[in-house]
Amino acid sequence: MKLIIAIIQPHKLEDVLQELDKSEIYLKTVSNVLGCGRQKGRTEVYRGRKETGNLLKKVRLEIAVNEKFVEPTISAVKKGARTGKIGDGKIFIVDLTECIRIRTGEKGGEAIG
């Protein structure tokens, strides 16, 4: 089991969700977050002075999958989120040691679905 965490641009969320649905990956959690990467935030001119905002709005997706869905999930996120410009985001893959479905008590891959 793996936990796939993707940090993407907010305007690409719908594209990523559509690609995940096409790949039959339906279980996900979506959060609005703030962060910055290589672009180091943005610089704007406000009343004649440069103002730098270090944290940009991003979307965080968390998707728990069994082994056979790892590559399809990564491909779907990459396809939906890619613009080719700096700030497209990152994908992190973390080993998931246990998963328990609260309603039924199922454990492991069966709890993921």
Buried (B, 14 or more C-beta within 10 A) or exposed (E): BBBBBBBBBEEBBEBBBEBBEEBEBEEBEBEEEEBBBEEEBEEEEEEEEEEEEEEBEBBBBBBBBBEEBBEBBBEBBBBBBBEEEEBBBEBEBEEBEEBEEEEEEBEBBEBBB
